[in-house]
Amino acid sequence: MANRHNRKNQHRRGPQLSDGERLWKRLSSAIGDKDELWGKSWNAQSIAELLIRAEKMRARFDKEPKAERIFRAKLDQSLATIRKEEQFFSTDATKKAVTMRTITEIAAIKSSIASWEAFFLRHGKTGKLFQGPPHLDNENDRLRYGIIEQAWLAILSGQKLPEKLSLNNEGLSKWGSFDLGREICKFADALCGFRFQESSPSIALLLLQNQRFTVSELLDLRLAARKREGRNPFPRYYDEKLIAHSNLQAEVDGNGMVAEGRADLRHLPFVTIDPHDAKDFDDAVCMTTEGQTTTLWVAIADVAHYVKKDTRLDHAAKARATSVYLPHTVLPMLPPRLADNLCSLRADVDRLAMVIRMQLNVAGEIVQSDAYEAVIRVTENLAYEDAIGDNRFEDMFKLAAKWQAKEVKLNISNAEMRPRILPDQNIKVMVKWPTDATRMIESFMVATNACVGNMLGSAGAPLPWRCHAPPDTAEVKELNAKLAALGVNIELPMPSFKTHGQSESEELSDLLGTWANTTIESLPNAEIAEDDVDDVAPYLANVLDPKARQDILDSLMDAQKKASGLANKTRRVVDQGLFHLMQRANYSHKNLGHFGLNLDAYAHFTSPIRRYPDLMIHRQLKAMLAGDDWAYDETETADIAEHCSNQSTIAKYIEWELVANVYHIHILRGGEIDSVSENLYPSVVEKSWPARIVSLRTPWVYLDLNDDGAIQGRMHLRQMDSKQRLNIDDNGLEVSSAEPGRDGEHRIVARLGEKYPCRLRGIDIWGGSLDLASR
């Protein structure tokens, strides 16, 4: 009975009045037609006196002083809210006194709301996808839409909404439940037909289509937004004072530097081989043969000569930690004078370099390596495509092929999409696959990094090692369960974590200690007799045992080989599963080895123009060559390694997002892969792809759009069937109906690895997402 009574009272209650409206009604009743009081400024004291007198509360309050105190306290609370809302009352400059809005003012505001609602209804209710900016047939609507665009731009820029976006002439944008700022966002979504959680994608698209900014300006707005959100630590522009200081650096005096003790290697035929649009040439290579001795030379720009430790320039480079390569610009780690000029190994000019000499035997194995502070003179700056087929590099290609044939690693080569914004704001989108030239340079750089890592590690230098852990045991178990459910006769062994020189009993002790979260001494009286363990260099003590690592890699390669004979959809499942087993590499002051490259010691050395850890390695190498103290101790190395790992991860996310944004704009312009799209926005034709399902994780279905690894998107389960609820099974293998049909069976909607054609439902040029639906 009591519950029914409460529900009845709730039904009668109706819409609740705001504090402002409730107080306005009380005051207007008290004031009546006294015009002089409508224009008066009121504070808490004067309002209280008026209401006490008008509502005859004095006698009661004289008897109950506590009731008056409660009344005045509630009035103070209401006024605090009223001053913020500024709806039924306006505030003065001090934000203390308030003035009541007149009945005429309120009527004008409500009329303005009706006018705005009519505008939104007239132009935003088409129900079409990608409708774009509305067609406005009168000047008032055009003026109103111009104000909306100004407000949208303010939203993307993180600025205050313009005063003109108002329900009156005072910048009022909220009245009761009507919020003009919210309504213009809903209007943007209505024009585009999008269903993203935020309106930013719709707003960005409409402003771009109406040419309120260029693609490059849009990307800069996105970078600024990420910075406001604390997700972009990279300044858009370099410190002007540091730029001015670096501009004072003199050109290289090669003869003078040789006289000071540098090795003169200007006679060597160094070339750079890079992307055709590269500016910062930080590595050069050549190979020489004298008698029976073949030597591979790798020269790396001597950035440490120009960027001295603990200077302002060094602090700026360390804060950035990496260059960020975006479709419209580069956020460089170093100022342009250094990155693109003095430190860049340009052809036909003397340049300072750290050079690694790798002497090879007849089998192409490195038998000795040395390091030099040198002066070099590059003979030519080549693009990758220029090097292919050039007889001058035949021996280098053969050496790289020989090394690659011996490599034990997974064959996982994903395409790289490279959209570029051209000067006229046209967009060029290319997909780059590895070539013989890119693989050759990669092999030489990996060998160089490994040589330097072993060189400095054996000397005891603290280093920011580039580490890559083996697959996680839990993830291997999960993949095995998935393969078993698919009926695939492939089972991966559990990874071993035995380190260099560690006996089997010691490995077991370490595992037990890890499980127990404590330290356990080596198990005595091991049942299996073990060989004596040779002394292991300290820098290899935490590295996975080479045989253990080899066994894991062999098993992964064997799984990939077996998968190659399976049906296409099943092979893709295995390949994708193996790919996801690979963990992300990071920087660490402890050398844990590099699982993916099958190396005991790996340190980034070859890109000091764009990576701070490489610059640290150069300083340590210089200290070793000079017989000086190490430039970094263990503690400082650990701190910087962690910082660089974090910065590198953030940089990758920014790069991925902006690449996706530009590709999405390319799609809207009607562009395809390996084409140029013009700065025009025709009517959007429904875009579709012959996609393949590559992953299933509730509530998302992940799709490889062109079935080539270049472009991926995701689809919500609801898009597969809007009429019934769908589930993904525990192994992530299939999508099925949550409820059984009449036959008691759960209908299979889609399976992992199957082709699943999809179409574009929404496109985000602000946050990099695609909203996909079934075709």
ABEGO torsion letter per residue (X at the ends): XAAAAAAAAAAAAEBBBBAAAAAAAAAAAAAEABAAAAABBBBAAAAAAAAAAAAGAAAAAAABAAAAAAAAAAAAAAAAAAAAAGBABBBBAAGABBBBBBAAAAAAAAAAAAAAAAAAAAAAAAGBBGAEBBBBABAAAAAAAAAAAAAAAAAAAGBBBBAABBABAAGBABBEABBAAAAAAAAAAAAAGBABABAAAAAAAAAAAAGABBAAAAAAAAAAAAAAAGABABBABBBAAAAAAAAABBBBBAAAAAAAGBBBAAABBBBBBBBAABABBABBBBBBBBEABBBBBBBBBBAAAABBBGBAAAAAAAAAGBBBBBAABBBBABBAAAAABAABBBBGBBBBBBBBBBBBBAAGBBABBBBBBBBBBBABBBBAAAABGBAAAAAAAAAAAAAAAABBBBBBBBBBBBBBBBAAGBBBBBBBBBBAAAAAAAAAAAAAAAAAAAAAAAAGBBBBBBBBBBBBAAAAAAAAAAAAAAGBBBBBBBBBABBBGBBAAAAAAAAAAAAAGBBBBBBBGBABBBBBBBBBBAAAAABBBAAAAAAAAAAAAAAAAAAAABBAAAAAAAAAAAAAABBBBBBBABBAEBAAAGBABBBBAABAAABAAAAAAAAAAAAAAAGBBBABBAAAAAAAAAAAAAAAAAAAAAAAAAAAAAAAAAAAAGBBBGBBBBBBBBBBBBBBBBBBBABBBOABBBBBAAGAGABBBBBBAAAABAABBBBBBAAGABBBBABBBAAGBBBBABBBGBBBBBBBABBBAAAGBBBBBBX
